[in-house]
């Protein structure tokens, strides 16, 4: 999926947001926005998926403000919140279908999209959305395809809900390879956060997507173990927007189940759902 003018405004708003997380020096903040905007202009027409451009822009901001992980404190807060919510809602999750629903709701724990906010009372938010169900729910097809699974994780907070879904996949006899970011980018899961959530305790194999601080999935950068897992997979589970923007650009993949909240208009329009819709949609 290619970058749009709407993406431009959203991306630069996130640059300002993360710069302000790192410093109160307005000169540095404005320099980060200026440098990132200049880079974005130079890359905007490149024929690559949107996350490739967004990754370069975020890395530019990080260099300018001198930070490796601007979202570190927010990730810590989300970890505490998610642990608390999971403890309260775990009895609701009884099978693969409800685990998929929970994992999709968890994708709402995201700072990467302008105009999207995380509910202050996430437990109440979770229970309300859980009761509503998903706008698109392909859980039955996902279950049928889930023999050898490659699971691309997204945000740190939702990883605790991902763990439950991975457990349910394992109960069905699936082999599950989980891939996370190699280096901090936004509030995405790295190996440190994945291990903190216990993903290494439930997955058959935990690996990285490669490329350092890289949003989404760039198949040109993934390590050999992940290439091998994809080659033998019967299903890919893709969490979140950036992974959707990346993987939907590739052909010759196994069936891909996109689990996400459609937080912005370009994604919602592409999927044919209302903005804010929660979906588990398998595309073959």
Residue pairs with C-beta under 8 A, 6 or more apart in sequence:
1 49
1 50
1 244
1 245
1 246
1 248
1 249
1 266
1 267
1 270
2 47
2 48
2 49
2 50
3 11
3 44
3 50
3 53
3 54
4 50
4 266
6 264
6 265
6 266
7 50
7 54
7 264
7 266
8 40
8 44
9 114
10 113
10 114
10 115
10 264
11 40
11 54
11 57
12 33
12 36
12 37
12 40
12 57
13 114
14 58
14 111
14 112
14 113
14 114
14 186
15 32
15 33
15 36
15 37
15 57
15 58
15 61
16 29
16 32
16 33
17 111
18 58
18 61
18 62
18 65
18 67
18 70
18 71
18 186
19 28
19 29
19 32
19 33
19 61
19 64
19 65
19 70
20 29
21 67
21 70
21 71
21 73
21 74
22 65
22 66
22 67
22 70
23 29
23 65
28 64
28 65
29 65
31 64
32 60
32 61
32 64
32 65
33 61
35 60
35 61
35 64
36 57
36 58
36 60
36 61
36 64
39 56
39 57
39 60
40 53
40 57
43 53
43 56
43 57
44 53
46 52
46 53
49 216
49 218
49 245
49 246
49 249
50 242
50 245
51 214
51 215
51 216
51 217
51 218
51 242
51 245
51 246
52 214
52 216
52 218
54 215
54 242
55 185
55 211
55 213
55 214
55 215
55 216
58 185
58 186
58 213
58 215
59 185
59 213
62 68
62 70
62 213
68 183
68 184
69 75
69 184
71 111
71 184
71 186
71 187
72 184
74 111
74 187
75 156
75 157
75 187
75 193
78 109
78 118
78 155
78 156
78 157
78 187
79 156
79 157
79 160
79 193
79 196
79 197
81 109
81 122
81 157
82 106
82 109
82 122
82 156
82 157
82 158
82 159
82 160
82 161
82 197
83 160
84 123
85 122
85 123
85 126
85 160
86 160
86 161
86 164
88 123
89 102
89 123
89 126
89 127
89 130
90 164
92 98
92 102
92 127
92 130
93 99
93 102
93 164
93 168
95 168
96 139
96 142
96 143
96 146
96 165
96 168
96 169
96 172
97 137
97 139
97 140
97 143
98 130
99 164
99 165
99 167
99 168
100 134
100 137
100 139
100 142
100 165
100 259
100 280
101 130
101 133
101 134
101 137
101 139
101 278
101 280
102 126
102 130
102 161
102 164
102 165
103 158
103 161
103 162
103 164
103 165
103 239
103 259
104 134
104 259
104 260
104 261
104 278
104 279
104 280
105 125
105 126
105 129
105 130
105 161
105 261
105 278
106 155
106 157
106 158
106 159
106 160
106 161
106 162
107 154
107 155
107 158
107 239
107 240
107 259
107 260
107 261
107 278
108 116
108 118
108 119
108 122
108 125
108 129
108 158
108 261
108 263
109 118
109 122
109 155
109 156
109 157
109 158
109 187
110 116
110 118
110 154
110 155
110 187
110 240
110 241
110 261
110 263
111 118
111 186
111 187
112 155
112 186
112 187
112 241
112 242
113 241
113 263
113 264
114 264
115 263
115 264
116 263
116 264
118 157
119 125
129 278
134 278
134 279
134 280
135 273
135 274
135 277
135 278
135 279
136 271
136 273
136 277
136 279
136 280
136 281
137 279
137 280
138 257
138 280
138 281
138 282
139 280
141 255
141 257
141 282
142 235
142 237
142 257
142 280
142 282
143 172
145 234
145 235
145 254
145 255
145 257
145 282
146 169
146 172
146 174
146 234
146 235
147 173
147 174
147 175
147 234
147 235
148 174
148 175
148 177
148 229
148 232
148 233
148 234
148 235
149 169
149 174
149 175
149 176
149 177
149 233
149 234
149 235
149 236
149 237
150 177
150 179
150 226
150 229
150 230
150 233
150 235
150 236
150 237
150 254
151 162
151 166
151 169
151 176
151 177
151 178
151 179
151 203
151 236
151 237
151 239
152 179
152 209
152 217
152 236
152 237
152 238
152 239
152 243
152 247
153 159
153 162
153 178
153 179
153 180
153 188
153 189
153 194
153 199
153 239
154 188
154 189
154 239
154 240
154 242
154 243
155 186
155 187
155 188
155 189
155 239
155 240
156 187
156 188
156 189
156 193
156 197
157 187
158 239
159 189
159 193
159 194
159 197
159 199
160 197
162 178
162 197
162 199
162 239
163 197
163 198
163 199
163 202
165 237
166 176
166 178
166 199
166 202
166 203
167 202
169 176
170 176
170 202
175 204
176 202
176 203
176 204
176 205
177 203
177 204
177 205
177 206
177 207
177 225
177 226
177 229
177 233
178 194
178 199
178 203
178 205
178 206
178 207
179 207
179 208
179 209
179 217
179 222
179 226
179 229
180 188
180 189
180 190
180 191
180 193
180 194
180 199
180 206
180 207
180 208
180 209
181 188
181 189
181 190
181 208
181 209
181 213
181 214
182 190
182 208
182 209
182 210
182 211
182 212
182 213
182 214
183 190
183 212
183 213
183 214
184 190
184 213
185 213
185 214
185 215
186 215
188 215
189 197
189 199
191 206
191 208
194 200
194 206
195 206
199 206
200 206
205 225
205 229
207 223
207 225
207 226
207 229
208 223
208 226
209 217
209 218
209 221
209 222
209 226
210 218
210 221
210 222
210 223
210 226
211 218
211 221
211 222
214 221
215 242
215 246
216 242
216 243
216 245
216 246
216 247
217 238
217 243
217 246
217 247
218 246
219 227
219 230
219 250
222 230
230 236
230 253
230 254
233 254
234 254
234 255
235 254
235 255
235 256
235 257
235 282
236 247
236 253
236 254
236 255
236 256
236 257
237 256
237 257
237 259
238 244
238 247
238 256
238 257
238 258
238 259
238 260
239 259
239 260
240 259
240 260
241 260
241 263
241 264
241 267
243 258
244 258
244 260
244 267
245 267
247 253
247 256
247 258
248 256
248 258
248 270
248 283
255 282
255 283
255 284
256 282
256 283
257 280
257 281
257 282
257 283
258 271
258 279
258 280
258 281
258 282
258 283
259 279
259 280
260 267
260 278
260 279
261 276
261 277
261 278
261 279
262 268
262 271
262 273
262 274
262 275
262 276
262 277
262 278
262 279
263 275
263 276
264 275
265 275
268 274
268 275
268 276
268 277
271 277
271 279
271 281
273 279
